[in-house]
């Protein structure tokens, strides 16, 4: 599917874990900022949903590590997210 096992954002190593159990209906993943971990719940879930969930949680990482919601200026937000995407692409394993 192309989902990495880890990547770095602002020197934080983020791990991606596949959890074959879904803890509650309608939840396909989550991000734990204390553990620097994206968890994907994959039991009975099609690949398209898993991929969408990964990118959804990846954006939560960006918001958390970059305090994106505190950046009011659009160009500044774009610069931060662009930098995050570049670092993600270069460091994913």
C-alpha positions in Angstrom: 0.0 0.0 0.0 3.0 2.3 0.3 2.4 3.2 4.0 5.8 3.5 5.8 6.7 2.1 9.1 8.2 5.4 10.4 9.2 8.9 9.4 10.6 12.0 11.0 8.9 15.4 11.6 10.9 18.1 13.4 13.2 15.5 14.8 10.3 13.4 16.2 10.3 9.9 14.9 6.7 8.9 14.2 6.0 5.1 14.1 3.1 3.6 12.2 1.5 0.5 13.7 -1.1 -1.8 12.1 -3.6 -2.9 14.7 -5.7 -5.7 13.2 -8.5 -5.0 15.7 -11.0 -2.1 15.4 -11.6 -0.7 18.9 -15.0 0.8 18.0 -17.3 1.1 15.0 -16.4 3.9 12.6 -12.9 4.3 13.9 -10.1 3.3 11.4 -7.1 4.8 13.1 -5.7 7.4 15.5 -2.6 9.4 16.4 -1.1 9.3 19.9 1.1 12.4 20.3 2.5 11.1 23.6 3.8 7.9 21.9 4.6 9.5 18.5 2.5 6.8 16.9 -0.1 6.5 14.2 -2.3 3.4 14.7 -4.2 1.9 11.8 -7.1 -0.5 12.6 -7.2 -2.8 9.6 -9.4 -5.8 10.4 -11.9 -6.1 7.5 -11.1 -2.6 6.1 -10.4 -2.2 2.4 -7.0 -0.7 1.3 -8.5 2.6 0.1 -9.9 3.3 3.6 -6.6 2.3 5.3 -4.7 4.7 3.0 -7.2 7.5 3.5 -7.0 7.0 7.2 -3.2 7.1 7.2 -3.1 10.5 5.4 -5.8 11.8 7.8 -3.7 10.8 10.8 -0.6 12.2 9.1 -2.2 15.6 9.0 -3.0 15.3 12.7 0.8 14.8 13.2 1.5 18.0 11.2 -1.0 20.0 13.2 0.4 18.7 16.5 4.1 19.0 15.8 3.8 22.3 14.0 1.0 24.0 15.9 -0.6 24.7 12.5 -3.9 25.8 14.0 -2.0 28.7 15.6 -0.6 29.9 12.3 -3.1 32.5 10.9 -1.3 33.4 7.7 -2.0 31.1 4.8 1.5 31.3 3.2 3.1 30.5 6.5 0.9 27.5 7.0 1.7 26.3 3.4 5.4 26.8 4.1 5.2 24.7 7.2 3.1 21.9 5.6 5.3 21.9 2.5 8.4 21.5 4.7 6.7 18.7 6.6 5.7 16.9 3.4 9.3 17.2 2.1 10.7 15.8 5.4 8.1 13.0 5.5 8.9 11.9 1.9 12.7 12.0 2.5 12.6 10.1 5.8 9.8 7.5 5.5 11.0 3.9 5.9 
